[in-house]
Amino acid sequence: MSFIKPFMVDATQVPQDSGDADVFGTVKWRTLICGDVTPAAGTVMGIAEFDAGGTLRPHRHEPSEIYFGLSGSGIVTIDGIPHEIREGVTILIPENALHDTVAGPGGLSFLYTFPKDRFADVKYRFAENSSE
């Protein structure tokens, strides 16, 4: 059994990342906790950031995921059911649920977590590639 020592991450010092806009949509993110960049195991955490009307295209992945609204607002659609996300709202996305996000007119940011060691361990399957 390994022991993880306490550490801190300053989100303002973590660069934004993004995927291919044709695949992911226009979302950008900052990976804060991940076994590749921090001395952590069993948890991936980051911040997703959207401009007004920004998107994260429909996809699914094996682990469940939690969103916690930080600012702005938007709609997270999970298996066809829309859920409003805004500051202070938590959304649980079950494993393999088809989900997507559309930011409201003021943009959106939320904290996300996965029960995995590394972000690379989360295999995104976008709707075009998951028989949806």
VMD Tcl script that draws the C-alpha trace (Angstrom):
set ca {
  {0.00 0.00 0.00}
  {1.34 3.42 -0.91}
  {0.97 6.56 1.13}
  {0.21 9.78 -0.70}
  {1.62 12.91 0.90}
  {-0.39 16.14 0.95}
  {0.17 18.55 -1.92}
  {-1.43 21.65 -3.39}
  {-2.09 22.85 -6.90}
  {-2.72 26.47 -7.89}
  {-5.25 26.34 -10.76}
  {-4.08 29.75 -12.01}
  {-0.66 28.20 -12.70}
  {-1.98 25.21 -14.67}
  {-2.14 25.78 -18.43}
  {-5.37 25.25 -20.35}
  {-5.58 22.24 -22.61}
  {-8.05 21.37 -25.36}
  {-8.74 18.55 -27.72}
  {-9.56 18.61 -31.40}
  {-12.59 20.96 -31.65}
  {-14.18 18.69 -34.28}
  {-14.10 15.83 -31.76}
  {-14.41 17.41 -28.29}
  {-16.22 20.66 -29.09}
  {-14.99 24.01 -27.85}
  {-14.36 23.07 -24.19}
  {-10.97 23.74 -22.64}
  {-9.74 22.24 -19.38}
  {-7.07 22.40 -16.71}
  {-6.01 19.08 -15.20}
  {-5.27 19.76 -11.54}
  {-4.86 16.29 -10.03}
  {-3.61 13.40 -12.13}
  {-1.00 10.71 -11.58}
  {0.95 12.05 -14.58}
  {1.45 15.51 -13.04}
  {0.86 15.19 -9.28}
  {1.65 12.58 -6.62}
  {-1.94 11.31 -6.63}
  {-3.64 7.97 -7.11}
  {-7.29 7.07 -7.55}
  {-8.49 10.58 -8.39}
  {-8.39 12.80 -11.44}
  {-9.69 16.34 -10.99}
  {-9.76 19.36 -13.22}
  {-11.70 22.42 -14.31}
  {-13.64 22.53 -17.58}
  {-14.06 26.01 -19.07}
  {-16.48 27.13 -21.78}
  {-17.02 30.45 -23.52}
  {-20.61 31.57 -24.15}
  {-22.41 28.81 -26.08}
  {-19.37 26.53 -25.83}
  {-19.79 22.79 -26.16}
  {-18.54 19.40 -25.08}
  {-19.84 16.99 -27.70}
  {-21.85 13.82 -26.85}
  {-19.63 11.08 -25.47}
  {-19.39 8.32 -22.90}
  {-16.63 6.71 -20.84}
  {-16.26 3.79 -18.48}
  {-15.85 5.60 -15.15}
  {-18.56 7.68 -13.60}
  {-17.88 11.42 -13.41}
  {-18.92 14.24 -11.11}
  {-19.37 17.88 -12.14}
  {-19.54 20.73 -9.62}
  {-20.57 24.13 -11.04}
  {-18.13 26.97 -10.34}
  {-19.43 29.83 -12.48}
  {-21.84 30.61 -15.28}
  {-24.51 28.16 -16.35}
  {-25.33 25.57 -18.95}
  {-27.12 22.35 -19.76}
  {-25.65 18.89 -19.26}
  {-27.72 16.31 -21.13}
  {-27.36 12.77 -19.76}
  {-28.97 9.93 -21.71}
  {-31.38 12.41 -23.29}
  {-32.38 14.21 -20.06}
  {-31.25 17.86 -19.67}
  {-29.86 19.02 -16.31}
  {-29.08 22.64 -15.49}
  {-25.60 23.26 -14.14}
  {-24.64 26.50 -12.42}
  {-22.59 27.64 -9.45}
  {-23.01 25.25 -6.53}
  {-24.80 22.48 -8.47}
  {-23.38 18.94 -8.48}
  {-24.18 16.43 -11.21}
  {-23.30 12.73 -11.12}
  {-22.84 11.15 -14.55}
  {-23.09 7.34 -14.32}
  {-20.51 5.20 -16.08}
  {-21.14 4.77 -19.81}
  {-23.97 7.35 -19.85}
  {-24.09 9.37 -23.06}
  {-23.63 13.02 -22.07}
  {-22.81 16.42 -23.49}
  {-22.64 20.02 -22.30}
  {-23.71 23.37 -23.77}
  {-22.72 26.54 -21.94}
  {-25.14 29.39 -21.39}
  {-24.72 32.99 -22.62}
  {-22.33 33.85 -19.77}
  {-20.07 30.84 -20.31}
  {-19.55 28.04 -17.81}
  {-16.88 26.48 -15.64}
  {-17.13 23.37 -13.51}
  {-14.91 21.09 -11.51}
  {-14.85 17.49 -12.75}
  {-13.58 14.31 -11.11}
  {-13.01 10.73 -12.17}
  {-12.12 7.75 -9.94}
  {-8.99 6.97 -11.98}
  {-5.26 7.40 -11.48}
  {-4.64 9.37 -14.67}
  {-6.70 11.41 -17.12}
  {-5.27 9.23 -19.90}
  {-7.04 6.25 -18.26}
  {-10.42 7.77 -19.20}
  {-11.24 6.53 -22.70}
  {-13.66 8.98 -24.33}
  {-15.99 7.45 -26.91}
  {-17.71 10.20 -28.87}
  {-21.19 9.61 -30.29}
  {-19.92 9.03 -33.82}
  {-17.67 6.25 -32.48}
  {-20.04 4.64 -29.96}
  {-22.93 3.54 -32.20}
  {-25.07 6.48 -31.04}
}
mol new
graphics top color blue
foreach p $ca { graphics top sphere $p radius 0.5 }
foreach p [lrange $ca 0 end-1] q [lrange $ca 1 end] { graphics top cylinder $p $q radius 0.2 }
display resetview
